[in-house]
Amino acid sequence: MQMKAKEELFTEEEIDAIEGDESIYSERVRDALLEDDELSPMEEAFMRGYEEAIS
């Protein structure tokens, strides 16, 4: 199975967010990953729980 380049998976804004200050745990990045099937619903739920626990 060939992996797609990140440029094919994400918009330029999403790439900047992922590489910048915005964490994988941020809701916006999670939603993009979930929508692109790069993140399972179970993983998203775990990350949401993590975010709630630290805030």
mmJSON file of the N, C-alpha and C atoms, coordinates in Angstrom:
{"data_MODEL":{"atom_site":{
"group_PDB":["ATOM","ATOM","ATOM","ATOM","ATOM","ATOM","ATOM","ATOM","ATOM","ATOM","ATOM","ATOM","ATOM","ATOM","ATOM","ATOM","ATOM","ATOM","ATOM","ATOM","ATOM","ATOM","ATOM","ATOM","ATOM","ATOM","ATOM","ATOM","ATOM","ATOM","ATOM","ATOM","ATOM","ATOM","ATOM","ATOM","ATOM","ATOM","ATOM","ATOM","ATOM","ATOM","ATOM","ATOM","ATOM","ATOM","ATOM","ATOM","ATOM","ATOM","ATOM","ATOM","ATOM","ATOM","ATOM","ATOM","ATOM","ATOM","ATOM","ATOM","ATOM","ATOM","ATOM","ATOM","ATOM","ATOM","ATOM","ATOM","ATOM","ATOM","ATOM","ATOM","ATOM","ATOM","ATOM","ATOM","ATOM","ATOM","ATOM","ATOM","ATOM","ATOM","ATOM","ATOM","ATOM","ATOM","ATOM","ATOM","ATOM","ATOM","ATOM","ATOM","ATOM","ATOM","ATOM","ATOM","ATOM","ATOM","ATOM","ATOM","ATOM","ATOM","ATOM","ATOM","ATOM","ATOM","ATOM","ATOM","ATOM","ATOM","ATOM","ATOM","ATOM","ATOM","ATOM","ATOM","ATOM","ATOM","ATOM","ATOM","ATOM","ATOM","ATOM","ATOM","ATOM","ATOM","ATOM","ATOM","ATOM","ATOM","ATOM","ATOM","ATOM","ATOM","ATOM","ATOM","ATOM","ATOM","ATOM","ATOM","ATOM","ATOM","ATOM","ATOM","ATOM","ATOM","ATOM","ATOM","ATOM","ATOM","ATOM","ATOM","ATOM","ATOM","ATOM","ATOM","ATOM","ATOM","ATOM","ATOM","ATOM","ATOM","ATOM","ATOM","ATOM"],
"id":[1,2,3,4,5,6,7,8,9,10,11,12,13,14,15,16,17,18,19,20,21,22,23,24,25,26,27,28,29,30,31,32,33,34,35,36,37,38,39,40,41,42,43,44,45,46,47,48,49,50,51,52,53,54,55,56,57,58,59,60,61,62,63,64,65,66,67,68,69,70,71,72,73,74,75,76,77,78,79,80,81,82,83,84,85,86,87,88,89,90,91,92,93,94,95,96,97,98,99,100,101,102,103,104,105,106,107,108,109,110,111,112,113,114,115,116,117,118,119,120,121,122,123,124,125,126,127,128,129,130,131,132,133,134,135,136,137,138,139,140,141,142,143,144,145,146,147,148,149,150,151,152,153,154,155,156,157,158,159,160,161,162,163,164,165],
"type_symbol":["N","C","C","N","C","C","N","C","C","N","C","C","N","C","C","N","C","C","N","C","C","N","C","C","N","C","C","N","C","C","N","C","C","N","C","C","N","C","C","N","C","C","N","C","C","N","C","C","N","C","C","N","C","C","N","C","C","N","C","C","N","C","C","N","C","C","N","C","C","N","C","C","N","C","C","N","C","C","N","C","C","N","C","C","N","C","C","N","C","C","N","C","C","N","C","C","N","C","C","N","C","C","N","C","C","N","C","C","N","C","C","N","C","C","N","C","C","N","C","C","N","C","C","N","C","C","N","C","C","N","C","C","N","C","C","N","C","C","N","C","C","N","C","C","N","C","C","N","C","C","N","C","C","N","C","C","N","C","C","N","C","C","N","C","C"],
"label_atom_id":["N","CA","C","N","CA","C","N","CA","C","N","CA","C","N","CA","C","N","CA","C","N","CA","C","N","CA","C","N","CA","C","N","CA","C","N","CA","C","N","CA","C","N","CA","C","N","CA","C","N","CA","C","N","CA","C","N","CA","C","N","CA","C","N","CA","C","N","CA","C","N","CA","C","N","CA","C","N","CA","C","N","CA","C","N","CA","C","N","CA","C","N","CA","C","N","CA","C","N","CA","C","N","CA","C","N","CA","C","N","CA","C","N","CA","C","N","CA","C","N","CA","C","N","CA","C","N","CA","C","N","CA","C","N","CA","C","N","CA","C","N","CA","C","N","CA","C","N","CA","C","N","CA","C","N","CA","C","N","CA","C","N","CA","C","N","CA","C","N","CA","C","N","CA","C","N","CA","C","N","CA","C","N","CA","C","N","CA","C","N","CA","C"],
"label_alt_id":[null,null,null,null,null,null,null,null,null,null,null,null,null,null,null,null,null,null,null,null,null,null,null,null,null,null,null,null,null,null,null,null,null,null,null,null,null,null,null,null,null,null,null,null,null,null,null,null,null,null,null,null,null,null,null,null,null,null,null,null,null,null,null,null,null,null,null,null,null,null,null,null,null,null,null,null,null,null,null,null,null,null,null,null,null,null,null,null,null,null,null,null,null,null,null,null,null,null,null,null,null,null,null,null,null,null,null,null,null,null,null,null,null,null,null,null,null,null,null,null,null,null,null,null,null,null,null,null,null,null,null,null,null,null,null,null,null,null,null,null,null,null,null,null,null,null,null,null,null,null,null,null,null,null,null,null,null,null,null,null,null,null,null,null,null],
"label_comp_id":["MET","MET","MET","GLN","GLN","GLN","MET","MET","MET","LYS","LYS","LYS","ALA","ALA","ALA","LYS","LYS","LYS","GLU","GLU","GLU","GLU","GLU","GLU","LEU","LEU","LEU","PHE","PHE","PHE","THR","THR","THR","GLU","GLU","GLU","GLU","GLU","GLU","GLU","GLU","GLU","ILE","ILE","ILE","ASP","ASP","ASP","ALA","ALA","ALA","ILE","ILE","ILE","GLU","GLU","GLU","GLY","GLY","GLY","ASP","ASP","ASP","GLU","GLU","GLU","SER","SER","SER","ILE","ILE","ILE","TYR","TYR","TYR","SER","SER","SER","GLU","GLU","GLU","ARG","ARG","ARG","VAL","VAL","VAL","ARG","ARG","ARG","ASP","ASP","ASP","ALA","ALA","ALA","LEU","LEU","LEU","LEU","LEU","LEU","GLU","GLU","GLU","ASP","ASP","ASP","ASP","ASP","ASP","GLU","GLU","GLU","LEU","LEU","LEU","SER","SER","SER","PRO","PRO","PRO","MET","MET","MET","GLU","GLU","GLU","GLU","GLU","GLU","ALA","ALA","ALA","PHE","PHE","PHE","MET","MET","MET","ARG","ARG","ARG","GLY","GLY","GLY","TYR","TYR","TYR","GLU","GLU","GLU","GLU","GLU","GLU","ALA","ALA","ALA","ILE","ILE","ILE","SER","SER","SER"],
"label_asym_id":["A","A","A","A","A","A","A","A","A","A","A","A","A","A","A","A","A","A","A","A","A","A","A","A","A","A","A","A","A","A","A","A","A","A","A","A","A","A","A","A","A","A","A","A","A","A","A","A","A","A","A","A","A","A","A","A","A","A","A","A","A","A","A","A","A","A","A","A","A","A","A","A","A","A","A","A","A","A","A","A","A","A","A","A","A","A","A","A","A","A","A","A","A","A","A","A","A","A","A","A","A","A","A","A","A","A","A","A","A","A","A","A","A","A","A","A","A","A","A","A","A","A","A","A","A","A","A","A","A","A","A","A","A","A","A","A","A","A","A","A","A","A","A","A","A","A","A","A","A","A","A","A","A","A","A","A","A","A","A","A","A","A","A","A","A"],
"label_entity_id":["1","1","1","1","1","1","1","1","1","1","1","1","1","1","1","1","1","1","1","1","1","1","1","1","1","1","1","1","1","1","1","1","1","1","1","1","1","1","1","1","1","1","1","1","1","1","1","1","1","1","1","1","1","1","1","1","1","1","1","1","1","1","1","1","1","1","1","1","1","1","1","1","1","1","1","1","1","1","1","1","1","1","1","1","1","1","1","1","1","1","1","1","1","1","1","1","1","1","1","1","1","1","1","1","1","1","1","1","1","1","1","1","1","1","1","1","1","1","1","1","1","1","1","1","1","1","1","1","1","1","1","1","1","1","1","1","1","1","1","1","1","1","1","1","1","1","1","1","1","1","1","1","1","1","1","1","1","1","1","1","1","1","1","1","1"],
"label_seq_id":[1,1,1,2,2,2,3,3,3,4,4,4,5,5,5,6,6,6,7,7,7,8,8,8,9,9,9,10,10,10,11,11,11,12,12,12,13,13,13,14,14,14,15,15,15,16,16,16,17,17,17,18,18,18,19,19,19,20,20,20,21,21,21,22,22,22,23,23,23,24,24,24,25,25,25,26,26,26,27,27,27,28,28,28,29,29,29,30,30,30,31,31,31,32,32,32,33,33,33,34,34,34,35,35,35,36,36,36,37,37,37,38,38,38,39,39,39,40,40,40,41,41,41,42,42,42,43,43,43,44,44,44,45,45,45,46,46,46,47,47,47,48,48,48,49,49,49,50,50,50,51,51,51,52,52,52,53,53,53,54,54,54,55,55,55],
"pdbx_PDB_ins_code":[null,null,null,null,null,null,null,null,null,null,null,null,null,null,null,null,null,null,null,null,null,null,null,null,null,null,null,null,null,null,null,null,null,null,null,null,null,null,null,null,null,null,null,null,null,null,null,null,null,null,null,null,null,null,null,null,null,null,null,null,null,null,null,null,null,null,null,null,null,null,null,null,null,null,null,null,null,null,null,null,null,null,null,null,null,null,null,null,null,null,null,null,null,null,null,null,null,null,null,null,null,null,null,null,null,null,null,null,null,null,null,null,null,null,null,null,null,null,null,null,null,null,null,null,null,null,null,null,null,null,null,null,null,null,null,null,null,null,null,null,null,null,null,null,null,null,null,null,null,null,null,null,null,null,null,null,null,null,null,null,null,null,null,null,null],
"Cartn_x":[0.837,0.0,0.887,0.626,1.432,0.815,1.641,1.178,1.106,0.079,-0.048,0.836,1.311,2.083,1.16,1.696,0.848,0.163,0.78,0.165,-1.124,-1.24,-2.446,-3.532,-3.148,-4.097,-4.66,-3.874,-4.266,-4.14,-4.897,-4.754,-3.495,-3.038,-1.842,-2.044,-3.251,-3.557,-3.462,-3.941,-3.884,-2.445,-1.642,-0.234,0.471,0.222,0.829,0.405,-0.862,-1.362,-0.705,-0.562,0.038,1.514,2.216,3.644,3.919,2.941,3.116,2.789,2.182,1.882,0.687,-0.187,-1.422,-1.124,-1.616,-1.361,-2.291,-1.858,-2.705,-3.95,-3.857,-4.987,-6.009,-5.713,-6.676,-7.893,-9.027,-10.275,-10.272,-9.741,-9.739,-8.908,-7.736,-6.876,-7.502,-8.057,-8.726,-9.852,-10.673,-11.793,-11.316,-10.241,-9.702,-9.187,-8.486,-7.967,-9.101,-10.116,-11.265,-11.991,-12.177,-12.871,-12.108,-10.778,-9.948,-9.632,-10.294,-10.082,-8.638,-7.959,-6.615,-6.653,-7.832,-8.032,-9.34,-9.307,-10.534,-11.415,-12.705,-13.586,-13.131,-12.574,-12.092,-10.889,-9.978,-8.823,-9.262,-10.234,-10.742,-11.355,-12.112,-12.727,-11.662,-10.612,-9.515,-8.876,-8.619,-7.976,-8.875,-10.174,-11.113,-11.071,-11.04,-10.95,-9.666,-8.578,-7.299,-7.391,-7.968,-8.095,-8.932,-10.018,-10.888,-10.17,-9.346,-8.648,-7.601,-6.969,-5.914,-6.438,-7.721,-8.256,-9.068],
"Cartn_y":[-1.173,0.0,1.243,2.14,3.34,4.453,5.117,6.228,7.488,8.269,9.549,10.579,11.53,12.634,13.487,14.107,14.91,16.032,16.492,17.538,17.058,15.752,15.182,14.951,14.845,14.522,15.757,16.819,17.992,19.261,20.255,21.569,22.216,23.268,23.961,24.499,24.979,25.489,24.38,23.202,22.078,21.628,21.626,21.249,22.236,23.536,24.544,24.351,24.016,23.813,22.598,21.542,20.32,20.541,21.226,21.453,22.622,23.478,24.668,24.402,25.395,25.33,24.456,24.268,23.533,22.044,21.489,20.102,19.145,17.929,16.86,16.709,17.153,17.044,18.158,19.152,20.23,19.703,20.255,19.786,19.954,21.054,21.308,20.275,19.95,18.962,17.573,17.253,15.953,15.785,16.834,16.757,16.507,17.182,16.991,15.57,15.053,13.697,12.666,12.897,11.997,12.0,13.177,13.304,12.597,12.642,12.029,10.567,9.99,8.595,8.303,9.315,9.138,8.876,9.012,8.847,8.09,7.064,6.299,7.033,6.752,7.358,7.058,5.873,5.516,6.38,6.6,7.446,8.887,9.368,10.721,10.874,9.875,9.913,9.933,9.146,9.142,10.523,11.131,12.436,13.51,13.411,14.357,14.236,12.995,12.76,13.306,13.17,13.723,15.231,15.873,17.328,17.794,17.091,17.458,17.26,16.249,15.952,16.998,17.593,18.557,19.978,20.189,21.553,21.75],
"Cartn_z":[0.0,0.0,0.0,-0.924,-1.035,-0.204,0.584,1.404,0.556,0.769,0.077,0.77,-0.006,0.569,1.414,2.447,3.328,2.567,1.464,0.657,0.004,-0.221,-0.806,0.229,1.493,2.55,3.238,3.293,4.058,3.232,3.611,2.99,3.547,2.901,3.372,4.786,5.072,6.408,7.454,7.116,8.059,8.286,7.23,7.368,8.286,8.091,8.948,10.401,10.616,11.977,12.612,11.865,12.391,12.701,11.813,12.007,12.95,13.153,13.985,15.431,16.053,17.478,17.792,16.828,17.104,17.269,18.31,18.666,17.946,17.811,17.271,18.138,19.373,20.28,20.107,19.263,19.064,18.3,18.616,18.015,16.501,16.008,14.567,13.808,14.325,13.678,13.787,14.952,15.122,14.123,13.965,13.03,11.604,11.203,9.856,9.68,10.672,10.591,10.576,11.36,11.411,10.066,9.51,8.227,7.101,7.161,6.123,6.421,7.405,7.805,8.221,8.721,9.247,10.745,11.32,12.751,12.93,13.742,13.976,14.991,14.991,15.992,17.426,17.646,18.986,19.369,18.43,18.703,18.976,18.198,18.393,19.777,20.218,21.541,22.64,22.46,23.42,23.506,22.352,22.325,22.932,22.69,23.282,24.795,25.294,26.734,27.32,26.587,27.022,27.153,26.118,26.117,27.299,27.586,28.707,30.039,30.129,31.381,31.731,30.716,31.006,31.138,30.812,30.913,32.161],
"occupancy":[1.0,1.0,1.0,1.0,1.0,1.0,1.0,1.0,1.0,1.0,1.0,1.0,1.0,1.0,1.0,1.0,1.0,1.0,1.0,1.0,1.0,1.0,1.0,1.0,1.0,1.0,1.0,1.0,1.0,1.0,1.0,1.0,1.0,1.0,1.0,1.0,1.0,1.0,1.0,1.0,1.0,1.0,1.0,1.0,1.0,1.0,1.0,1.0,1.0,1.0,1.0,1.0,1.0,1.0,1.0,1.0,1.0,1.0,1.0,1.0,1.0,1.0,1.0,1.0,1.0,1.0,1.0,1.0,1.0,1.0,1.0,1.0,1.0,1.0,1.0,1.0,1.0,1.0,1.0,1.0,1.0,1.0,1.0,1.0,1.0,1.0,1.0,1.0,1.0,1.0,1.0,1.0,1.0,1.0,1.0,1.0,1.0,1.0,1.0,1.0,1.0,1.0,1.0,1.0,1.0,1.0,1.0,1.0,1.0,1.0,1.0,1.0,1.0,1.0,1.0,1.0,1.0,1.0,1.0,1.0,1.0,1.0,1.0,1.0,1.0,1.0,1.0,1.0,1.0,1.0,1.0,1.0,1.0,1.0,1.0,1.0,1.0,1.0,1.0,1.0,1.0,1.0,1.0,1.0,1.0,1.0,1.0,1.0,1.0,1.0,1.0,1.0,1.0,1.0,1.0,1.0,1.0,1.0,1.0,1.0,1.0,1.0,1.0,1.0,1.0],
"B_iso_or_equiv":[0.0,0.0,0.0,0.0,0.0,0.0,0.0,0.0,0.0,0.0,0.0,0.0,0.0,0.0,0.0,0.0,0.0,0.0,0.0,0.0,0.0,0.0,0.0,0.0,0.0,0.0,0.0,0.0,0.0,0.0,0.0,0.0,0.0,0.0,0.0,0.0,0.0,0.0,0.0,0.0,0.0,0.0,0.0,0.0,0.0,0.0,0.0,0.0,0.0,0.0,0.0,0.0,0.0,0.0,0.0,0.0,0.0,0.0,0.0,0.0,0.0,0.0,0.0,0.0,0.0,0.0,0.0,0.0,0.0,0.0,0.0,0.0,0.0,0.0,0.0,0.0,0.0,0.0,0.0,0.0,0.0,0.0,0.0,0.0,0.0,0.0,0.0,0.0,0.0,0.0,0.0,0.0,0.0,0.0,0.0,0.0,0.0,0.0,0.0,0.0,0.0,0.0,0.0,0.0,0.0,0.0,0.0,0.0,0.0,0.0,0.0,0.0,0.0,0.0,0.0,0.0,0.0,0.0,0.0,0.0,0.0,0.0,0.0,0.0,0.0,0.0,0.0,0.0,0.0,0.0,0.0,0.0,0.0,0.0,0.0,0.0,0.0,0.0,0.0,0.0,0.0,0.0,0.0,0.0,0.0,0.0,0.0,0.0,0.0,0.0,0.0,0.0,0.0,0.0,0.0,0.0,0.0,0.0,0.0,0.0,0.0,0.0,0.0,0.0,0.0],
"pdbx_formal_charge":[null,null,null,null,null,null,null,null,null,null,null,null,null,null,null,null,null,null,null,null,null,null,null,null,null,null,null,null,null,null,null,null,null,null,null,null,null,null,null,null,null,null,null,null,null,null,null,null,null,null,null,null,null,null,null,null,null,null,null,null,null,null,null,null,null,null,null,null,null,null,null,null,null,null,null,null,null,null,null,null,null,null,null,null,null,null,null,null,null,null,null,null,null,null,null,null,null,null,null,null,null,null,null,null,null,null,null,null,null,null,null,null,null,null,null,null,null,null,null,null,null,null,null,null,null,null,null,null,null,null,null,null,null,null,null,null,null,null,null,null,null,null,null,null,null,null,null,null,null,null,null,null,null,null,null,null,null,null,null,null,null,null,null,null,null],
"auth_seq_id":[1,1,1,2,2,2,3,3,3,4,4,4,5,5,5,6,6,6,7,7,7,8,8,8,9,9,9,10,10,10,11,11,11,12,12,12,13,13,13,14,14,14,15,15,15,16,16,16,17,17,17,18,18,18,19,19,19,20,20,20,21,21,21,22,22,22,23,23,23,24,24,24,25,25,25,26,26,26,27,27,27,28,28,28,29,29,29,30,30,30,31,31,31,32,32,32,33,33,33,34,34,34,35,35,35,36,36,36,37,37,37,38,38,38,39,39,39,40,40,40,41,41,41,42,42,42,43,43,43,44,44,44,45,45,45,46,46,46,47,47,47,48,48,48,49,49,49,50,50,50,51,51,51,52,52,52,53,53,53,54,54,54,55,55,55],
"auth_comp_id":["MET","MET","MET","GLN","GLN","GLN","MET","MET","MET","LYS","LYS","LYS","ALA","ALA","ALA","LYS","LYS","LYS","GLU","GLU","GLU","GLU","GLU","GLU","LEU","LEU","LEU","PHE","PHE","PHE","THR","THR","THR","GLU","GLU","GLU","GLU","GLU","GLU","GLU","GLU","GLU","ILE","ILE","ILE","ASP","ASP","ASP","ALA","ALA","ALA","ILE","ILE","ILE","GLU","GLU","GLU","GLY","GLY","GLY","ASP","ASP","ASP","GLU","GLU","GLU","SER","SER","SER","ILE","ILE","ILE","TYR","TYR","TYR","SER","SER","SER","GLU","GLU","GLU","ARG","ARG","ARG","VAL","VAL","VAL","ARG","ARG","ARG","ASP","ASP","ASP","ALA","ALA","ALA","LEU","LEU","LEU","LEU","LEU","LEU","GLU","GLU","GLU","ASP","ASP","ASP","ASP","ASP","ASP","GLU","GLU","GLU","LEU","LEU","LEU","SER","SER","SER","PRO","PRO","PRO","MET","MET","MET","GLU","GLU","GLU","GLU","GLU","GLU","ALA","ALA","ALA","PHE","PHE","PHE","MET","MET","MET","ARG","ARG","ARG","GLY","GLY","GLY","TYR","TYR","TYR","GLU","GLU","GLU","GLU","GLU","GLU","ALA","ALA","ALA","ILE","ILE","ILE","SER","SER","SER"],
"auth_asym_id":["A","A","A","A","A","A","A","A","A","A","A","A","A","A","A","A","A","A","A","A","A","A","A","A","A","A","A","A","A","A","A","A","A","A","A","A","A","A","A","A","A","A","A","A","A","A","A","A","A","A","A","A","A","A","A","A","A","A","A","A","A","A","A","A","A","A","A","A","A","A","A","A","A","A","A","A","A","A","A","A","A","A","A","A","A","A","A","A","A","A","A","A","A","A","A","A","A","A","A","A","A","A","A","A","A","A","A","A","A","A","A","A","A","A","A","A","A","A","A","A","A","A","A","A","A","A","A","A","A","A","A","A","A","A","A","A","A","A","A","A","A","A","A","A","A","A","A","A","A","A","A","A","A","A","A","A","A","A","A","A","A","A","A","A","A"],
"auth_atom_id":["N","CA","C","N","CA","C","N","CA","C","N","CA","C","N","CA","C","N","CA","C","N","CA","C","N","CA","C","N","CA","C","N","CA","C","N","CA","C","N","CA","C","N","CA","C","N","CA","C","N","CA","C","N","CA","C","N","CA","C","N","CA","C","N","CA","C","N","CA","C","N","CA","C","N","CA","C","N","CA","C","N","CA","C","N","CA","C","N","CA","C","N","CA","C","N","CA","C","N","CA","C","N","CA","C","N","CA","C","N","CA","C","N","CA","C","N","CA","C","N","CA","C","N","CA","C","N","CA","C","N","CA","C","N","CA","C","N","CA","C","N","CA","C","N","CA","C","N","CA","C","N","CA","C","N","CA","C","N","CA","C","N","CA","C","N","CA","C","N","CA","C","N","CA","C","N","CA","C","N","CA","C","N","CA","C","N","CA","C","N","CA","C"],
"pdbx_PDB_model_num":[1,1,1,1,1,1,1,1,1,1,1,1,1,1,1,1,1,1,1,1,1,1,1,1,1,1,1,1,1,1,1,1,1,1,1,1,1,1,1,1,1,1,1,1,1,1,1,1,1,1,1,1,1,1,1,1,1,1,1,1,1,1,1,1,1,1,1,1,1,1,1,1,1,1,1,1,1,1,1,1,1,1,1,1,1,1,1,1,1,1,1,1,1,1,1,1,1,1,1,1,1,1,1,1,1,1,1,1,1,1,1,1,1,1,1,1,1,1,1,1,1,1,1,1,1,1,1,1,1,1,1,1,1,1,1,1,1,1,1,1,1,1,1,1,1,1,1,1,1,1,1,1,1,1,1,1,1,1,1,1,1,1,1,1,1]
}}}
